[in-house]
Amino acid sequence: MTDDEPKPAEAVDRRAEKRGRSFQPGLWARLIPIGLVAGYVLAFVVLNTRGVKVSFVFGSTHVSLIWVILLALGAGLVLGLLLSQLHRHRQSRR
C-alpha cells in the first residue's frame, strides 16, 4: 500500500460521509407522487370488483367491473393511437 492510497478504515469513513450527504430531495419529490398514484390505483381496483353483466350483439357475460373499465381504457388508447397515426399520415401527404 502506498501513502496516497486511502486505508480501508478511511475509505469506509468516506463512504459513510457520502451516504449521509446523498439525500436526494428530487428523488423523494418523484417517489411520493408515484406512491400516491399507485395507492389510488390499488384502491380503484379493489373498489371496482363487483360483477357486472356485459351484453354483446349475440350474447352476454358477467365479468368484474374493473375488467370492463380496463378493456374500455385499452380500446380507447388503441383507437386514439390509430386515429393519430391516420391524421399524421394524411397531413404528411399534403
C-alpha positions in Angstrom: 0.0 0.0 0.0 1.4 3.4 -0.9 1.0 6.6 1.0 -1.5 8.2 -1.4 -3.9 5.2 -1.3 -6.6 5.5 1.4 -6.5 3.0 4.1 -9.6 0.7 4.4 -10.8 2.5 7.5 -10.6 5.9 5.8 -12.4 4.5 2.7 -15.2 3.3 5.0 -15.4 6.7 6.7 -15.6 8.5 3.3 -18.4 6.2 2.1 -20.4 6.8 5.3 -19.9 10.6 4.8 -21.1 10.3 1.2 -24.1 8.2 2.3 -25.1 10.9 4.8 -24.8 13.6 2.2 -26.7 11.6 -0.5 -30.2 12.7 0.5 -31.9 13.5 -2.8 -34.9 15.7 -2.5 -35.6 15.3 -6.2 -35.9 11.6 -5.8 -38.4 11.9 -3.0 -40.3 14.5 -4.9 -40.9 11.9 -7.6 -41.4 8.9 -5.3 -44.1 10.4 -3.2 -46.5 11.2 -6.0 -45.8 7.8 -7.7 -46.7 6.2 -4.4 -49.8 8.2 -4.0 -50.9 7.3 -7.6 -50.1 3.6 -7.0 -52.2 3.7 -3.8 -55.1 5.4 -5.7 -54.9 2.8 -8.5 -54.9 0.0 -5.9 -58.0 1.4 -4.2 -59.7 1.9 -7.5 -59.2 -1.8 -8.4 -60.3 -3.0 -5.0 -63.5 -0.9 -5.0 -64.5 -1.9 -8.5 -64.5 -5.7 -8.2 -68.3 -6.3 -8.2 -69.6 -8.3 -11.1 -71.5 -6.6 -14.0 -73.4 -8.0 -17.0 -71.8 -7.1 -20.3 -74.2 -7.5 -23.3 -72.8 -8.2 -26.8 -74.8 -8.4 -30.0 -75.1 -12.2 -29.9 -74.8 -12.9 -26.2 -73.8 -11.6 -22.7 -71.4 -12.5 -19.9 -70.7 -11.5 -16.3 -67.3 -10.0 -15.5 -65.7 -7.9 -12.9 -66.3 -4.2 -13.3 -62.5 -3.4 -13.3 -62.0 -5.6 -16.4 -64.7 -3.6 -18.2 -63.0 -0.4 -17.2 -59.6 -1.7 -18.3 -60.9 -3.0 -21.6 -62.5 0.3 -22.3 -59.3 2.1 -21.4 -57.3 -0.2 -23.7 -59.7 0.1 -26.6 -59.6 3.9 -26.2 -55.8 4.0 -26.2 -55.6 1.8 -29.3 -58.2 3.8 -31.2 -56.6 7.1 -30.2 -53.2 5.9 -31.4 -54.6 4.6 -34.7 -56.5 7.9 -35.3 -53.4 10.0 -34.5 -51.4 7.9 -37.0 -54.1 8.3 -39.6 -54.1 12.0 -39.0 -50.3 12.2 -39.2 -50.3 10.2 -42.5 -52.9 12.5 -44.0 -51.0 15.6 -43.0 -47.8 14.2 -44.5 -49.4 13.6 -47.9 -50.4 17.3 -48.2 
